Amino acid sequence: MPITRAATQAALRLGAVALAGSLLAACGSGSSGTASDKPGGEVTITVDLFGSFGYKEAGLYAEYEKLHPGVTIKQTDTEDEADYWKSLQTRLAGGGGLADVQGIEVGRIASVTQQQADRFEDLRKYGADGLKSQFADAKWAAATGKNGEVLGLGTDVGPEAMCYRTDLFEQAGLPTDRAELAKRWSTWDGYLELGKQYKAKAPAKSAWLDSVGSLFSIMIGQEKERYYDASGALIWETNPALKTAWETSVEASGAGLSAKLDQWSPQWNQAFAAGSFATIPCPAWMLGYIKGQAGESGKGKWDIAALPGGAGNWGGSYLAVPRAAQHKKEAYELIKWLTAPEQQAKIFAKQGNFPSSTGAIAEVADTTDPYFSGAPIGKIFGDAAKAAPVQVLGIHDQNINQQITNALSEVERKGLAPEKAWENAKKGVANTLG
């Protein structure tokens, strides 16, 4: 999440594993109580995630294994959260092939609490209710079932900012100072205007932003009500804020500001290092993804500024334990440790995933990131997290977002008329909702 975790939450997303490989690994690790364990009573805890939550990269698995002799952690991951969720649903329905720990993107958590509570462990039985004070109220509440069940522990949240390439800005004659840019693009109109200036003098084969789908997702993340209202009613077709995000994205496409890259595609991944775009709307979990894709050669070329249009949240994730897990208690102890304030602070410092733990948020306030030109990421994302609205979450949030971004991709990549693409989005959502 992480993206996020998407993202998209879902998902910050390194170390891609093909879906088939993820399925085989998960089935091999979760279908037998002893297949994944070592002789002598040693336990292997299996973890299945989308993209990268940063645990391996930050050395947390190795640290946990050192603190708990006899425990081995094996992780599988799928880069695309939509593929991951589809696979997880298949395994939940069959009851087999599940890992001891499963990641849940925030856009899916309402589906878990409202429709699948019987397929995940109520973590209260292991003492999770004593952890409530460690988490932001909204983060904790979102993973609470109808009868008070605790169905997951929060990892990160996705406060939003704008990441940009200072070297490309310089070549196009634009300012690079993050404070000046925050003023110049304080509104989305200002952001598009600066993009048009960039396009006029842009380096060869470089666009202003990666895709209009990412623009839409970041804008809708600034709203409290997006696809559902507080009563649980679908409002996405009539929500004026959503229409504004759609129209702004369409305008960016029409102005030729997009690199026309589908997020999470191989071409999108390669574009980070190639300099194919100068800006990308970035929730905190995106920082680790950028580092992984742009590599060491990108260090010092990126910077971060406040987001146009105000604060928002995109993504964030949870760790849950399926009822069919083989090592439930051990899995709970692991996710309790991984989501503790100390570990959340370490993840932010090394990967950028912003904490959902209140204690960790205070601890990371002064964090800077040398990869992003020394940007004060603790302050930038901390301020955004404090100001972001508490979003209304619905059962099909992620599915609806996917249909809309698919439609926007048709506009920018295929030249489809926006009106026709909107109708396709409506049909796609109708099919998704059944």
N, C-alpha and C positions, 0 to 999 in steps of 0.2 A: 501498500500500500501501500506499515508501509503502506503506496501508492500504497501500500498502498500502497493501504493501503489500500486501480485501478486500476484500478481503476480502474484506480482507479485509481484508489484507490485504488483499476484498477489497476493493476497493478504495477510499485517500483519494481523494475522488473529486469533482473540480470540472469545469466546462466540458463538460457532457455533449454527446455527438455521437450521433446516431441510428445504429443498427447499419448500416442501408443506406448511410448516408453514409460510415461508417468503411470498409465494404467497398469502395465506389467509390474512396475516397481511396487505400486501400492498393493496390488493383489498378492504379490509375493511376500510383502511384509506384514499384511494384516489378516490373511486368511487362516493362519495357523498359530496357535498359542505358543508353539515351541520352535517354529521354523526360523524365527528371527532372533532367538535367544541362544546364548552361548552355554557350553557345559558349565556345571558348577553353580547354577543359579544366577548367573549374570544376565542382565536384562538389556535388550535392544529396544529403545523407544523409537517408533517410526513417526516421522513428521512429513506431512504432505501440504505444500503451499503453492501459491501462484506467484511466479516471478521470484523475486528475492526480498525477503523481509530483513536481510542483513545479518542474520544470526551467525552464519558460517563466516561471512566476510569480517565481522567484528570479533571473531574468536570466541563467541559466547558458548557455542557447543563444546569446544575444547575445554573452556573454563569449567563448565558444568560437569563434564566427565571427570575432570581432575578433582573436583569437590565431592563427587559421588563415585568412588571406585566401584567397578562392576557394571556401571551404566554406559551404554554406547548409544549414540543418537545417529539415526540415518534419515536423511532428508531427500525427498523427491520434490520437484517443482515443475510447473507448467508456466510458460511465459504469459500466455494470453488467459486472462481471468475468465472470459466467457467459455473457453474450452475446459478450463479447470472446473467451473461450476457444473457444466453439463456432465462431465465425468463423475463428479461427486454425487450428483443426483442419481445417476445410474447405480452407483455403488450403495448409496443409502437405500434405494428401493430394493436392492437385492440382499442387503445386509452383510455382504462380504467384500473383501478387498479394501477395507477402510484402514487408514493409518490410525495410530493412537492419538495423534493430534492433527486436526484439520484447520486450515486457515479459512476465515470467512470475511469477505469484503463487506464494508459497511452498507453498500447498496443491496446486499443480500440478507442482512441481519434480521430485517422485519419478516422475511420469509421463514427464517429459522424460528423466531419467537412466536409467530402466529400460525405457522403451518407444520413445523417439523420439530416441535419441542420434544416429542416422544422419541426422536431419533438421536438426541444428544443428551449427555449426562447433565443432570442438575448438579452443578458444582457446589451447591450448599452442603451436600453430604460429605464433602471433603473439607469444609470450613471456609468456603469462598466468601460467605456473607461477611466475614470479618475483614475483608479487603476493601469494602465499599468506599471507605474514607480516602483511599489512595487515588481514586479516579475522579475525573470531572463528572459531575452529576449526569449530564446528558450522555456521556460515553457509557456509564454504568447502566442507565435506564434503558438504552437502546437494546441491550442484550438480556433484558429481564423479561421472562415469559408472563403469560396472563395470570398465572398463579404464584408469581414471585420467583420462579425458577431462575437461577443464574446459569445461562447457557453459553457463556463465553467470557473471556477476559480480554480487555482492550489492549491493543498494541500501540498504534499510533493514531494521529489525526492528520488531516491534510490541509493546514492553512496554506493560503495561496500567495504567490508572488510572481514576478516576471524574470526569467533568466534570459541573458542576452550575451552575444559575442562581442566583446569590446574591440577585437581586431577588425571584425567586419564593419562595425560602426565607424571606426576610424577611416577605413578605406572609402566609406560612403560619405564622409564629411559630417557625421553626426556626433553629438556630444556623448561621452562615455561615463560621465559622473552620475552615480546612481541617484543622488538627491535631485540633480537637475532633471534627469529623465522622469523621476516620479512626478515632478511638476508638469513637465511637458505632456505626459500621458496620464494625467490625473483622471481623465475621462476616456471612455472607449473611442469616442470621436477623435480625441487627441492621439490615441494610439494608432488609429488608422491613418490619420494625417501624417504622422511621423513615418509610418510605413510607406506612404506614397513618396515621401521625400527620399527614403532609403532606396526604393525601387528605381528612382531616377538616376541614381549614381551607384547602384549596387555592384559589388564584384560579380564576375561572370558566374552563372549557374548558382546564384544565391538568392533566395526569396526572403521576405520579411518574417514569415512564421511557418511552422511546419505543416499545419493543416487547419482548416476551419472547424473540423470536429473538435480539436483541442480548445479552440477559442470558445466554441459553444459550451463545452463542458466546464471550463473555468468560469464563464459568465453565469451559468445557471447555478454554480456552486456559491454564488454570492447571495442567493435567495433563500429565505426561510421555507417558503412553499414553492415546490417545483412541479412535481407530477401528481401529488396528492395534497389535499388540505388536511387540517388538523382532525377533521372528522373521519378521515380515511377515504373520502370521495376523490375520484380521478378528476383532475382539473387541467391536465397538461394541454389539452386542445384550446382552452380558453384563457389560460394564464398569460396575462400581458407581459410579464417578465420573461417568460419563455419565448414569446413571440419576438420580443426585443432581441434576445440572444440569437434567435434564428435569423432575424433580418440583418443584424450586425455581421454574422458569419457569412451570410449570402453576399453582403456588400464587400466584405474582404475578398471573397472569391471573385466577384465581378471586377474588382480593381486589380486582379492579378497579383495579390500579395502573398499567396500561399504556394508552398512547394508541392502541394497536392500529394502528401504522403499519408497513407493510412497508418495510424498509430499502432505500434507493436509489430509492424511488418518488417521483414529483413531490410527493405529499402530505407525505411524510417530509421532503423538501428544504424545503418551505415552512414546516414546523413549527418549524424552528430559529429563524426570525425571529418567528414568531407566539407563541412561548412555550408551545407545546402540551405540553411536558414539562419537568420540572425537573432530571432527571439523565439522563445517557447514559453507559454504559460506554464508555470511549474508549482504544483503543490510541493510541500517539503519532501515527500518521499521520492520525488523526481530527481533530487540531487544525486543520490547514489546511482540512479540509472544513467544519468548523464556522465558521471565519472566512469562508469563501466563501459559505456559505448564510445565516448570521446577519447578515453585512454589518457595515458600520461602526457601525450603531446597537447592535450587540451587544457592542461593546468595553467592557470593564469590568463587564459583567453576568455573565460566566462566570468560574469558578474551577476548580481541579483539586485533588483529594485522593487519597490512597493508596486502592487498591482493596480492597474487602472480601475476606476469605478468603485473602490472600496474593498473591504475584507471579504473573504469567502472561504469555503472549505470544499475540497474535492478529495474524497477517499478517506482512507483509514481502515483498519482491520481489527479482527478478533481471532483469538485462538480458542478452539472448542474441542471437546472430547466426545467422539461418537459413542452411543450405547454399545455398539458392536466392537469397540476397541478392545485389544487383548490386555493392555496394561493401563487400566484407567487411573489408578491411584498414582502410579509413577508418572503418567502423562500429566495429571493435575499438578504434581509437584514441579514438573518441568515448566509448565506454562505459568505457574505462580511465580517462579524465579525469573523467567524471561520477561514478564510484564511488570516486575518490581521496579520502583523508581530508579534504583542504581543501574539496572540493565537498560532501561529506557534512555537514560542519560548517555550511556556508552554508545548506544545505537545512533542517537542523534549526532554525537560528536564524530562518529566514523562514517555514517551513511546518510544522515540528514533526515531520517524518519522522526517527525516531531512527536514528543511524548503525549500520551493521554493521561499520564500520571501527574497529579498536581504537584507532588514533591519534585519530580524530575523537571517540570516546566520551570520552576524557580531556579533549579540547579544549572540549567543550560542558558540562562538569560544572557550571559556574556560570551557565548560561543562565537567564534569566527571560523571561516573556512578558507584556508590558503588556496585550495583548488579554484574557488570562486573569487579570486583576487582579494582575499581577506575580508569578504563581505560579512557583516555582523548578523549572521543567520539566526542567532538566538533572539536578537531584538526584532529583526524583520518578521520572522515567522511567529515569534511570541506575541508581537503587537497584533498580527493578523488573527491569531488564535483567540485572543481576548475580544476582538471586535467582530468576529465572524458570527453570523446568526446560528441559533440552534435549529437545525433543519428538521423538517417533518419527513420521516422516512416511511416509505410504502413498500408493499410486497414486491412490486415489479419495477422499482426505481431503475435498477441496472439494465433491465431488458428494454425499458422505454428509452433510456438514454442511448442504448446501442442502436435502436431503430432510427432515432433522429440523426445520430452521427453517420450512420450508413447512408441516409438520405442526403446529407450534406456532402458526403463523398461522391455521390452521383452528380451533384451540382458542380463540384470543383474538378472532378476527374473525367466525367463523361459529358459535361456541358448540358445536363438535363435542366429544363426550366424549373426554377424554384417551386412554382405552383404544383407541377407534376411530382417533384421530389417530396413535397409536403404530403401529397395524397398517398404516395408510396409509404411514407412514415406512418400515416394513419392506418393503412392496411397492415403494415408490419406489426404495429402495436396490437391491432385487433386480433391478428393471428397468434401473437404471443400470449395475450390474455385469454385466448380460447373462446 
